[in-house]
Amino acid sequence: MDHGTFPWLDFRSDTRTVPDARMRAAMSGAEVGDDVYGDDPTVTALEEQTAELLGTEAALFTPTSTMANLLAPLAVPGPGSPAPRVIAGAGSHIAFLEADGLRRFGGVGLQTVEQRPDGLPDLDALEDLLAAGADAPTVVCLENTSMMWSGNALDAEATRTVAALAHRYGAHLHLDGARLANAAVALGVPLRELAEPADSVTFSVSKGLGAPVGGLLCGTRELVARARESRTWLGGSLHQAGVVAAPALVALGRLPDLAGDHATAAALAAGLESVRGVELLRPPRPTNIVMARIAGLTPDACAERLAAHGVRVLPLPNGYVRFVTHRSHDMIGVREAVRALAAVAETASTFR
Ligand SMILES: *Cc1c(COP(=O)(O)O)cnc(C)c1O
């Protein structure tokens, strides 16, 4: 039986947050120009504020974080140079969902590296890859928080370790920080501290921060200028983009709210863990993602049975289903989700 989808029981992703009244008011009142001519004041304000938050010289607004991740390797080698190779964690968003785009639209070859349980790449394996292609321009990508590792938050020290290794081989470190704000809030440090070791950073306003669309590529003035040019070729330059930059500015003012999402996730994890037959992936520095599995059930079967109880989750190739908490969730939804998983675990053990 399908009970439909209620936002408070939909744990598939924090992209499912919808713009609230304040964001809609900001959109309708947004001052706009033409960003292709560089005179949309709302976009400019968003780029300046994001660069300030992340401690970079400049930032570029992109329709999605996927595009920001594609622009980073395009912008690294400079005009006329061959596309670099990209090395990314095997369980990262880039490897999982962006490899074809990088290859087809960027001419970029992707190499993947195994990740440790905290989400950091296996450093020996990374060094082997770096050494084997030391003469090719290379971009190493690191994801924070680490999606497939239960949203683990990496601290600045961890990022510095990867940056130092990349730099030793002349490579560029790109930080896919679509959820970097979650990491900063969980660790209690400013965003700029987590961004500092990287040479470029992707930041998202449309995940838990709740804006309808948008990512930003942050880095040096030179890199951002090159990315701005490539954004035009990709068809990502938007004219009156202030309309979507305005809710993104509201999102930037809400960073501390993410702590609420983390508290919800902690309550959910505690509840799910108390269910017999359920196993969780427990990261060292949890944020707003909880990965669970039921012995004997595939992620697809588990997600399907939860959906029959009205609870929506995302089945993943790592054997788990993913719950992501965000501003639409509360303790009533958490209790409902725990009850649903308990019911699914009960039937799974009965029929095993
Ligand atoms: C969501 C996400 C992206 C892609 O963001 P879109 O704006 O949906 O394109 C990229 N990287 C990571 C780590 C993400 O979580």
PDBQT file of the ligand as one rigid body, heavy atoms in Angstrom, charges set to zero:
ROOT
HETATM    1  C1  LIG A 401      24.439  17.225  -3.860  1.00  0.00    +0.000 C 
HETATM    2  C2  LIG A 401      25.889  17.129  -4.103  1.00  0.00    +0.000 A 
HETATM    3  C3  LIG A 401      26.431  17.531  -5.318  1.00  0.00    +0.000 A 
HETATM    4  C4  LIG A 401      25.568  18.023  -6.484  1.00  0.00    +0.000 C 
HETATM    5  O1  LIG A 401      24.789  19.124  -6.166  1.00  0.00    +0.000 OA
HETATM    6  P1  LIG A 401      23.651  19.618  -7.199  1.00  0.00    +0.000 P 
HETATM    7  O2  LIG A 401      23.436  21.039  -6.852  1.00  0.00    +0.000 OA
HETATM    8  O3  LIG A 401      22.483  18.738  -6.944  1.00  0.00    +0.000 OA
HETATM    9  O4  LIG A 401      24.215  19.442  -8.558  1.00  0.00    +0.000 OA
HETATM   10  C5  LIG A 401      27.781  17.419  -5.479  1.00  0.00    +0.000 A 
HETATM   11  N1  LIG A 401      28.574  16.947  -4.503  1.00  0.00    +0.000 NA
HETATM   12  C6  LIG A 401      28.095  16.553  -3.314  1.00  0.00    +0.000 A 
HETATM   13  C7  LIG A 401      29.016  16.066  -2.251  1.00  0.00    +0.000 C 
HETATM   14  C8  LIG A 401      26.725  16.626  -3.073  1.00  0.00    +0.000 A 
HETATM   15  O5  LIG A 401      26.248  16.235  -1.904  1.00  0.00    +0.000 OA
ENDROOT
TORSDOF 0
